[in-house]
Amino acid sequence: MTLVFNLLDERLEAARHTREGHHVSERSFGTELGARHASLAVYELPPGQGAAAYHYELTREEWLFVVSGALTLRTPAGERVLQPGSIVCFRPGAEGAHAVRNDGAEPARYAMTSTKEESRSIVYPDSGKIAVVGPG
């Protein structure tokens, strides 16, 4: 039987990694769907909160789909507001740097899909940090 999920209705859980100004709820569907080559997660940002710090991936391509609410997107080109239905692709490397936050009065829900690799590296330009994630 094929599992079916609805991006508008699915229940989300508080993210494991939060810090002041960065509280987000999430749910990853890749494992639940048995995905092998790609992953999909749904996030919800309360008003006044941001998601992950400004970053880019060295090996992973990511896509963002706005489901409801509005998100302010920061990229190397500047900031812009994304509305429901907006889609953005973040390619690997510095040109794909991004961060989102909710400057609105209502929660904003969005989905992100990405390629799956055994290991990956993430660069955080604002803090000069790098994360390396290996298998497991």
C-alpha positions as CSV (number, residue, x, y, z in Angstrom):
1,M,0.0,0.0,0.0
2,T,1.3,3.5,-0.9
3,L,1.3,5.9,2.0
4,V,-0.2,9.4,1.3
5,F,0.5,12.5,3.4
6,N,-1.1,16.0,3.2
7,L,1.3,18.9,3.7
8,L,-1.4,21.1,5.1
9,D,-2.8,18.7,7.7
10,E,0.1,16.6,9.0
11,R,1.0,16.9,12.7
12,L,4.5,18.3,13.3
13,E,6.8,18.0,16.3
14,A,9.1,20.6,17.9
15,A,12.6,20.4,16.3
16,R,15.4,18.8,18.3
17,H,17.7,21.7,17.8
18,T,16.3,25.0,18.8
19,R,17.8,28.3,20.1
20,E,16.5,31.7,20.8
21,G,14.7,33.1,17.8
22,H,14.8,29.7,16.0
23,H,11.9,27.6,17.1
24,V,10.4,25.4,14.4
25,S,8.2,22.4,14.2
26,E,9.0,19.7,11.7
27,R,8.4,16.2,10.4
28,S,10.6,14.2,7.9
29,F,8.7,11.9,5.6
30,G,11.7,10.2,3.8
31,T,12.0,7.3,6.2
32,E,8.2,6.9,6.6
33,L,7.9,6.7,2.8
34,G,10.9,4.4,2.3
35,A,12.7,7.0,0.1
36,R,16.2,6.0,-1.1
37,H,17.4,9.0,-3.1
38,A,15.6,12.0,-1.8
39,S,14.0,13.3,1.4
40,L,11.1,15.5,2.2
41,A,10.4,17.4,5.4
42,V,7.6,19.8,6.4
43,Y,8.3,22.7,8.7
44,E,6.2,25.3,10.5
45,L,7.6,28.6,11.8
46,P,5.6,30.6,14.3
47,P,5.6,34.4,13.8
48,G,8.9,36.0,14.7
49,Q,10.9,32.8,14.4
50,G,13.6,31.7,11.9
51,A,14.6,28.2,10.8
52,A,18.2,27.1,10.3
53,A,21.0,29.7,10.4
54,Y,22.1,31.1,7.0
55,H,23.9,28.3,5.3
56,Y,24.7,26.3,2.2
57,E,25.4,22.7,1.5
58,L,28.5,21.5,-0.4
59,T,26.9,18.3,-1.9
60,R,23.2,18.4,-1.4
61,E,20.6,20.2,-3.5
62,E,17.5,21.5,-1.6
63,W,14.1,22.7,-2.8
64,L,11.7,24.8,-0.7
65,F,7.9,24.9,-1.3
66,V,5.8,27.4,0.6
67,V,2.6,25.7,1.6
68,S,0.9,28.4,3.8
69,G,1.7,31.8,5.3
70,A,4.6,33.9,4.1
71,L,8.4,33.4,4.5
72,T,11.2,36.0,4.3
73,L,14.0,34.3,2.3
74,R,17.6,35.5,2.6
75,T,20.0,34.5,-0.2
76,P,23.2,36.0,-1.6
77,A,21.0,38.2,-3.8
78,G,19.2,39.7,-0.8
79,E,15.9,39.2,0.9
80,R,12.4,38.7,-0.6
81,V,9.0,37.5,0.7
82,L,7.7,34.2,-0.5
83,Q,4.0,33.5,-0.7
84,P,2.1,30.2,-0.8
85,G,2.9,28.3,-4.0
86,S,6.5,29.8,-4.2
87,I,9.2,27.3,-5.1
88,V,13.0,27.9,-4.8
89,C,15.9,25.6,-5.6
90,F,19.1,25.9,-3.6
91,R,22.0,24.4,-5.5
92,P,25.1,23.1,-3.8
93,G,27.8,25.7,-3.1
94,A,27.8,29.4,-2.0
95,E,25.3,30.4,-4.6
96,G,22.7,28.2,-2.8
97,A,23.1,29.9,0.6
98,H,19.8,30.5,2.3
99,A,17.8,31.1,5.5
100,V,14.1,31.7,6.1
101,R,12.2,33.5,8.8
102,N,8.5,34.3,9.5
103,D,8.0,38.1,9.7
104,G,4.2,37.7,9.5
105,A,1.5,37.4,12.0
106,E,0.4,33.9,11.2
107,P,2.4,30.6,11.2
108,A,4.1,29.7,8.0
109,R,4.3,26.1,6.7
110,Y,6.8,25.0,4.1
111,A,8.2,21.8,2.7
112,M,11.8,21.1,1.8
113,T,13.1,18.3,-0.3
114,S,16.7,17.3,-0.8
115,T,18.9,14.7,-2.3
116,K,20.2,12.1,0.1
117,E,23.9,11.3,0.7
118,E,25.7,9.1,3.2
119,S,27.6,12.2,4.3
120,R,27.4,15.9,3.8
121,S,29.1,19.2,4.6
122,I,27.3,22.5,5.5
123,V,28.9,25.9,5.6
124,Y,27.6,28.7,7.8
125,P,29.1,32.0,6.4
126,D,27.9,34.3,9.1
127,S,29.6,32.4,11.9
128,G,32.5,30.9,9.9
129,K,31.5,27.4,11.0
130,I,31.3,24.2,9.0
131,A,29.4,21.0,9.9
132,V,30.4,17.6,8.6
133,V,27.7,14.9,8.9
134,G,28.7,11.3,8.3
135,P,26.8,8.0,8.0
136,G,24.5,7.3,11.0
